[in-house]
């Protein structure tokens, strides 16, 4: 927002906050959906009992998915350099 003129800074801050909130909510929702999908995959199908190692394996898979999504996001964030400030005269 440093590159903006002073007038639109409030709107830009609001838009960024809204996008971050929506992104956070979508991320939590995605983790929950994937975890609910992976937990039954680790249940012993013969007995219907899920053990702690099975639950841990499901959580590990969700964590690896998140790590796989964060690496490209970090690479893209690294590309965001400080923009040259506009002349505010």
C-alpha positions in Angstrom: 0.0 0.0 0.0 3.0 2.2 0.2 2.8 2.9 -3.5 -0.8 4.3 -3.3 -1.8 7.8 -3.0 -3.3 8.7 0.4 -6.9 8.8 -0.8 -7.4 5.0 -1.6 -5.4 3.6 1.3 -8.5 3.0 3.5 -10.3 1.1 0.7 -7.1 -0.9 -0.1 -6.7 -1.8 3.6 -10.3 -2.9 3.8 -10.0 -5.0 0.6 -6.8 -6.7 1.8 -8.3 -7.4 5.2 -11.4 -8.9 3.5 -9.3 -11.1 1.2 -7.2 -12.3 4.1 -10.2 -13.2 6.1 -11.8 -15.1 3.2 -8.6 -16.9 2.5 -8.1 -17.9 6.1 -11.7 -19.3 6.3 -11.3 -21.1 3.0 -8.0 -22.7 4.2 -9.5 -23.9 7.4 -12.5 -25.3 5.5 -10.2 -27.1 3.0 -8.2 -28.6 5.9 -11.4 -29.9 7.5 -12.7 -31.4 4.3 -9.4 -33.2 3.5 -9.1 -34.5 7.1 -12.7 -35.8 7.0 -11.8 -37.4 3.7 -8.6 -39.0 4.9 -9.7 -40.2 8.3 -12.0 -43.0 6.9 -9.3 -44.1 4.6 -7.2 -45.1 7.6 -9.9 -46.9 9.5 -9.5 -50.6 9.7 -12.3 -51.7 7.4 -12.7 -55.1 9.0 -13.3 -53.9 12.6 -14.3 -50.3 11.9 -11.9 -49.1 14.6 -9.6 -46.2 14.0 -6.5 -46.2 16.1 -4.2 -43.4 17.1 -1.6 -44.2 14.5 -4.3 -44.2 11.8 -5.5 -40.8 13.0 -1.9 -39.5 13.0 -1.4 -40.7 9.5 -4.5 -38.8 8.3 -3.2 -35.6 10.1 0.2 -36.1 8.5 -1.3 -36.3 5.1 -3.2 -33.0 5.7 -0.1 -31.4 7.0 1.9 -32.5 3.9 -0.9 -31.1 1.7 -0.7 -27.8 3.5 3.1 -27.7 3.2 2.7 -28.4 -0.6 0.3 -25.5 -0.9 2.5 -23.1 1.2 5.7 -23.7 -0.9 4.3 -22.2 -4.1 2.6 -19.4 -2.1 6.0 -18.5 -0.5 7.6 -18.5 -3.9 4.9 -16.1 -5.2 5.2 -13.9 -2.1 9.0 -13.7 -2.6 8.3 -12.2 -6.0 6.4 -9.3 -4.4 9.0 -6.7 -4.1 8.5 -3.2 -2.6 7.0 -1.2 -5.4 8.5 2.2 -6.1 6.4 4.8 -4.3 4.5 7.1 -6.5 5.2 10.8 -6.4 2.8 12.1 -3.7 3.1 15.7 -4.6 
